[in-house]
C-alpha cells in the first residue's frame, strides 16, 4: 500500500467531489501561534511595555496629578545630575546590591555543598525546607518580625546581648548599623532561593568528573576548586544576575523598618522614587528616576554578560 503524504500548508487539496479547494498559505498556523502567545503578549504590553513608554513620556513633563502636565523637555534629567539625595540613594543601593550578591553566592554555595554531600536524606530534606521557608514569608511580615527581634529596648537579640554583658548597638537607629542590619535581614529572607539554585547546579555536575579527579590524586579541596567550581560557573553567573536585579530594587524592608533613616543612611533608589512620585507628587521627576534605575540595572547586567565570557565555562 502506498502512503499518501498529507498536503503542505498553502497547497491546493482535492475535495471529495474531485474539485480543488484552495487554502491561504500559513494562515492557520500563524493564527494559532498568535492565539497561543496572546496572553503573555497582553501581559507584557499592559504591565511592562506600556508603563515603560508612559514613564519615558512623563519624564519630559512637569506633572503633579492635580494640574495639567507642562512640557519641560530634558529639565528633569538635568535636575538629576545635581540631586545629592539621589546620589546618596544610588550609593546605598549599590552597597546593598554588592553585599547581597557576595553573601548570597557564598552562603548559598556553602549551604548547597553541605546538603548535597554531608547530610543523610532525611536531614537533607529538613535543611532544605528550613532554609527555603523564610523565602515564602512576605516581606512585610519579615520586616515586622525583625524590627521586633532587633528592637533596642525589648528585642530578643538586645536582651540576650545585655545579659552577657554586651551593650547592643542601635540596629536601626545608628547610621553605621542600619544598612548592615537590612543586609542581614535580606540575607535571612532570600538565601533560600539562591540555595536552591546552587543545589540544582551542584546536582548537574557529573560525578564521573569528581571521581576521576580523586583517582588522579586530588583531595576534596582541589576537586572542588578545579572541577566542581568551574562547572558551577554558569549557575553562579545566573544567580549573580538575578540577585543583583532583585537587590537593586529593594524597597519593602527599608520602607517598613527604617523609612530610609537614620539620616538617609538606608534610603534606596526605589524608595527615593516612591517618595518623589507618591509623596511629593512630582510624577515627571519620579519617572526620570525610574528610567535611571532601569538604565543602571541594564548597564550592570550587560557588563555581567560581557564579563561572563572571561570566567564562565560552558560545557
N, C-alpha and C positions, 0 to 999 in steps of 0.2 A: 504494500500500500504506500502510495506516495504522499508524503506530508505536505500540507498546504501551508505556506508561510502566511502569517497574519499581515494585513496591509499596513504599510507605514503611514505615519501621520502626513496628511496632505495628499495621499494617493486617492484616486477615484476608486470606489468599490462598486461591485455589482450587486444590485438588489435582486430579490427572488424572481422578479419578472424579467430579468435579463437586461434591464436598463442600467445606466451608470449613474451613481449617486456621488456627488462631489462633497468634500468636507474641507472647511477652511483650515489651511496649514497652521498647526501649532496652537489653535485656539483652545481646545480642551485642556491641554497640559498647562498652558500659560494661565488660564483662568483658575485651574486647580491650585497652581503654585501661589498665585496672589491670594486666594482664599485661605491657604494654609498659613501664610505669613502675615495676614491682615491683623490678627490680634496683637502680635508682637510689634508690628509696624505702627498700629494705632497707639499703643502704649508709648512707643518711642517718640512719636510726633507730639503727643499730649504732655508727657512728663519730662522729656529730655530736650528734643529739638525746639519745641515751642517756647518753653521758658528760657532756653539759651538765646534764641533770637529776640525774645522780649527784653532780656537783660541787655543785650547789645544795643537795642533801640533806646531803652530807658536811660542807659549810661550817657546818652547825648543830650539829656534834658534835665532841667531842674524841676522836680516834681515832689509834692508833699501829700498827695492823695486828696487834698482839700481844695486846691486851686488848680486851674488849668496848667498843664505842663508847658514849660518855656524852653525852647531850644537853646542850648548853650555850647554845642559842638564838643570840643575836647576839654572844656573847662574842668570837668570832674576829674579827668585823668591828670591834668596839670596840678590840681589840688592834692592828688595822692602823693606827689613827689615830696612835698613839704610836710606831710602829715606824720608827725613824730609818733603819735599813738598807733598808727598803722604799722610803722616800722617796729615798734615795740611788740605789737601783736604778732607780726610775722616772725620776729626773732624768737619769741616764746614758742610759737608753733613749730619752728624748725628744731628747737631744742627738744621739745616734746616728741616730735616725729622721729628724730635721730635716736633718742634714748629708747623709744618704743621699738624701733626696728632692731636695734642691737640686743635689747633684753629679750625680745620675743624670739629672735633667731637662736640665740644661745640657750635660753631657757627651754624653748620648745624642743630643740635638738637633744638637750641633756635628758629631758623627761622621756622623749621618744626612745632614746637609747636604753634607758633604764627599763622601760616597759617592754621593749622589743626583745631584750636579751636576758635581763637579770631577774625576771619575776615568773612565777608559775601562772597558769592560765587564769585561775580564779582571782588571784591578786591583781593580775594584769587588767581584767575587766573592771575590778573595783577602782583601780587607779585611773583608768580611762574615764570612767563615769565621774569620779570625784574631781578630776581636773577640768573636764568639759562642762560640768554642771553650772558653774558660775556664769559661763557664756550665755546660758539660756535665760538668765535673770535680766530684767530690763535695767537700763542704765539708771533710771530714776530710783528704783529700789536699791541698787548697788550704792549709789551716791548717798542716799539717806542712811543706809547701813553703816558705811564707813565714816560718815560725818558724826554718827553716834559713837562708834568704836574709838575714834581718834579725838573725841572731844576733850579739851584740856582739863575740864572740871570733873566730869563723871564718866569719861570714856574708859573702856576696859584696858586699853593699852597704857594710857596715862596712869591708871590706878595701879597696875602691877609694876610699872616702872618706878613709881613713887615708893612702893613697898620694898623694893630692893635698893633704894637709895639713889635713884637716878631722877633728876629733875626733867620731866618731859618737856620737849620743845613745843612751841606753838605751831602745830602741824599745819593749820590753815590760816594762822594769823601772822606768822613770821614770813617775810618775803623770801628768806633763804630756804625755808622748808615747804612752802606752799606748792610750788611746781613739782619738786621731787615727790611729794605726797600724792599728787594727782597722777604722776607717772607710775608710782607703785600700785595705786588703785586700778589704773588701766591695765597693768600687767596681770593683776589677780583676776580681773574680769575677763580678759580676752586671750589669755595664754592658752586656754583650752582649744581654741580654733587653730592656732599655729601648731600646737602639739599634735593634733590630728593630721595636719598636712605633713608634718615631719615624719610621723609614724607611717603614713601611707608611702612617703618617699623611701623610707628605710626598707619597707617590705617589697619594694621593687628592685632593690639591689640584689643581683644574683648571688646566691650562697656559694656557687662554684668559684666566684672571684675571690671571696674572702678565704675559702678553704685552700685555694691554690696559693694565696699569699702565705698562709700559715705553713703549708708544705714547703715553701721556699725559705722558711725560717723567720718570717715576720712575726713579731709579737702583736698583742692586741692593739697597742697604741699605733704602731707602724701600719697595721692593717686598716685602722680607722682613717689615718691621715693620708695614706697613699692609695687606698682602694675605695673605702666607703664614702669618704668626704668628696672626692672628685665626682663619683657617681651621683651624689646628692646635690650637686650644684644647680641643676635645673629646678629642683624643689626649693632650694634656698633662694634662688632668684625669684621664683613665683611668690614665695612668702614675703620677701623683702618689698616687692612691688605693691602687693595688696595691703601690707601692713603700713607702708608709708602713706598710701592714698587714704586709708581709713584714719590714721593718726593725724594727718594734716587737716582733717575735717572735724576734729574733736570739738564738742560743744556741751553735751549734756552734763557730764560730771562737773565741769568748770562752772557752768551756769548755776547748778543746784548747790554746790558746796561752797564756792568762794565768790561767785558772781564777778570773776575777773580780778579780785583783790588778793592780798592787800597791796595797795599802791600799784595796781595794774600788773602785778608780778605773774599772774596766771591768765591774763587776757589772751585770747587766741584770735586768729584771723576771722573764723566764722562767728565768734562771739562779737567781735567788733562790727562785723557785717550786720548781725542781728540788732545790736544797739543802734546803729546808724539808720537801718531801714524801718524797724518796728518800734523803736522808742523815740528817736528823733524825727522819724518820718521823712528822711532825706532819701527818697527812693532812687533817684538818679545816681547819687553818690554811692549808695549801697550796691547798686548794680555794677558800678565801676569796680568796687572792691571785690564783688563776686567774680568778675572777669579776671582780676588779678590773681585771685585764689585758683581759678581754673588754669590760668596760664602757668603759674608756679607748679602745680601738680603735673600738668602736661610736660613742662620742661624737664622736671626731675625724672619723670617716668621715661621720657625719651633718652635722657642721659643714662638711666639704668639699663635700658635696652642696648644703647651704644656700648657701654662698659661691659655688658654681659658677654660680648664677643671675645673678651680677653680672659675671662675666668670661668665661664660656664662651659662644661664639657657635655655635649650632646652625644648620646650613644648612636 
